[in-house]
Amino acid sequence: DDAYYDFLSQGIAGTVVPFGEVHTPGISGVEENGLDGTLIYWDGMEINLPVPGRHNVMNTAAAISVAMELGVSPEAVKRGIESLQLPFGRGQIIRGEVSIIQDCYNANPQSMRAALEFFASLAWKGRKVAVLGDMLELGSETRQQHVALVSEVRAYCFDRVYWVGENLAGQFTGAELVLNKNEFAGPGVDDIADDLCAYTRPGDLLLLKGSRGIGLEKCSELLLAAPVCRGGIGC
């Protein structure tokens, strides 16, 4: 499903297999169930996609379209999707007194926006804490994209935001962070660790999103290893 589909599909020597909620034959509806995943109505069946986020529905639609093209049975398609297990850092859901969306294997402007939109859309009784790392390997677009990201994230009004990495944290002075009391910044995970552990409390939902080189999974390790109490972790 793309505005440029007709253009991109022209002049292709091989078979063009379209996909998406519109282009994948048989998809009649999608029902999002928060962190529990997504229900896809396809070919008269209900498929429980164990991965949350509308952007992952598009990935699943691609898999369905290719499977149909290759002659895979609908029953096998359903079994395959419902048995999906995510690899490290690809939108993993870590449940506990503090719940974590660990999506820190890769980051670029498009995937960052998709993760933030999903995070913001979740109905959650507790606080939402975004821990965001630099998007690496953007070349000449590096500064522009990171400045734009800060502006976009602030519009969501999350309970707290941690900026991690030289490109994100480097935009702020100490005085600016004092004025924005719901933000904290540091060039690396070690620089935000104490504040993150002191701030986080049971019922919080964290999003970890950044490039692999930032190592945001260390935040999960810290929070899972620390005792949790009402005033914050490790208090």
N, C-alpha and C positions, 0 to 999 in steps of 0.2 A: 504494500500500500504506500505509494509514493507519488507525489505530484509529477515526478519526472519519469514515471514508469514507461509511458509510451515512447519517450525519447530514448531511454536507456535500452529498451528492448529491440530497437531497430538495428538491422544489419548484423544480427547475431547468427553465426553459422550453425551453432548447435541448438538444442532445445531450450527454450526459455520457460522456466518454471516460476510462475508468480506466487507470491505468498503474502499473508496478512489477514487481518480479520475480515477484510472484504474479498481478497483475491484467493484465499485458500478455500476450495470447495468444501461445503459441509459445515462450516463454522456458523452457528446460528445465534450465539450469545456468549458473553463472558461475565463472570461474577467474581469480583475481587473480595477476598476474605482476609485482608490484612496480612499479618505475619504468617498465617496458616496457609497461604498460597492462593491459588486462583482456580475457579471452576470454569472449565471450557465446555460448552455444549457443541458437540461435533458429531455429525453422521448418526444422529439419534442416540448418542451416548453422552454420559457425563464423564469428563476426564478431570481428575483432581491433580492439577499441576502443583507440586509441592514447593514451588518457588514463587515468592511474592513479586508484585510489580507489573504494571502494564507493559513495560518494555520487554519483559520476559515472555509475554504472550506473543509478541512478534517473533521472537526466537523460536517459540514452540510452533507457531504457524509455519515457519520455514521448514522445520523438521517434518511436520505433517505433509506438507506439499511434496517434499522430496521423497518421503516414504511412499506416498501414493504413486508417484511417478515410477518408482522402482517395484511396485506391485506388492508392497508389504500389506498384510491384512489389517483391517481396522482394529481387530482385537489385539494384535501385536503392537500396533501403534499406541493404543491405550496403555498396555502393560509397560511399554518402554518409558512413556512419559511419566507415569505414576511411580516408577521405580527410580526416577532421577535423583542422583545425589550430587550436590555441588562440590567442586574442588575448592581448595583453600582460597579464601579471599574473594570468592565470586558470589557475593550476596548471601553468605552464610548467616543463618539465624542462630544465635547463641542465647539460650533461655536460662534465666536464673532470677535471683532477686533484682538484679539489673539485667535487662535484656539488651543484646547487642546485634546490630546489623553489620557484619564484618565484610565490607566490600572494598578491600584495600589492595587488591592484586594489581589493579591498573586504574588509571584515571585520565580522562581527556575532557574537554569542555562538554561534549555531548553526553558522555556517560555520567559526568558529575551532575549535570542538570537533571538527567533521568532519575538518579538516586535521590536528589534533593526534592524533586517533585513527589516521588513516592513517599519519602519520609514525611513531608509536610501533609500529605493526604491521609496518613494513618490516623484513625481515631484511637487516641491513647489517653488513659486517665492520668498517668504520671507526667513527669517533665520530659522534654525532648532535648537531647544534648548532641550537637553535631561536632565531631572531631574531624577536621578537614585538612588534608595534606596537599603539598604542592603537586601540580600536574607537570610532570617532567617531559622533556624532549619536545617542547613546543616551538623551539627555535626562535625566530624573530617575533612570534606572537606571544612569547612568554609573559612579558609585563602586561600587555593589553588584556590578555585572558584572565590573569590573576586579579587585576584591578576590577574587571567586570564581575568576576565571581564574588568578590567581597560585597559589592553593591547588590547583587542578586540575592545572596544569602541573607543579608540584613532585612530584606523585604519580607522574609518568612517569619521573622520575630520568634526564633527558637529560644528556649529558656536560657541556653548558654551555647556559645560557639568557641571552639578552640582552633586557632590557626597554627598549623605546624609546617615548617619549612622556610627556607630563606625567601622564597618569592611571595609567600603569604604573610608571614610574620614580619618580614622586612618592610612592609608598608606602614607599620605602626610605630609610634613613639610611646614611651611609657605613659606620658600624659594622656594620649588618646585612649589608651586602654583603661586608665582610671576613670575617664568620662564614660566609657562604654563598659559598665560594670558586668555586663553579661558576656563579655568577651575576654579571652586570654590567648596570648601568642607566645611562641617560642620556636627557635630554629630546628629543634628536634623533640622527639617524644620525651626524653629525659627532662627537658625544660618545662614541660607542662604536667609531668607525672604527679607531683605533690598536690598541685591545685586540683587536678582531675580527681584524685582519690579523696581529697577533702570535700569536694563539692558533691560528688555522686552519692545517691542514697537509694534505698529500695524503691522499686516502682519506676525508676528512670528507664528511658529508652535511648540508646546511643547509636549514632550512625558513624562508622569509621569509613571514610572515603578519601583515597589519595593514591598516588603512584606507589608502586612496589618499593622503590628506593627509600621512601620515607619511613617504612616499617611501622605502620600504625597498629599492626597486630600486637605489638608490645603493650598497647593500652588494654587489650583484652586480657593478656596475661597478668597485668597488674591488678585489674579489677577482679578477676576470678581468684587470684591468690590472696586478696585482702579480705579481712572480716568485714561484714556489712552491719552497720547500725543506723539508727534513725537520723543521726546528725551527719552522716556521711560515711564513706568507706574508710576503714582503718582508724576511726576515731575512738 
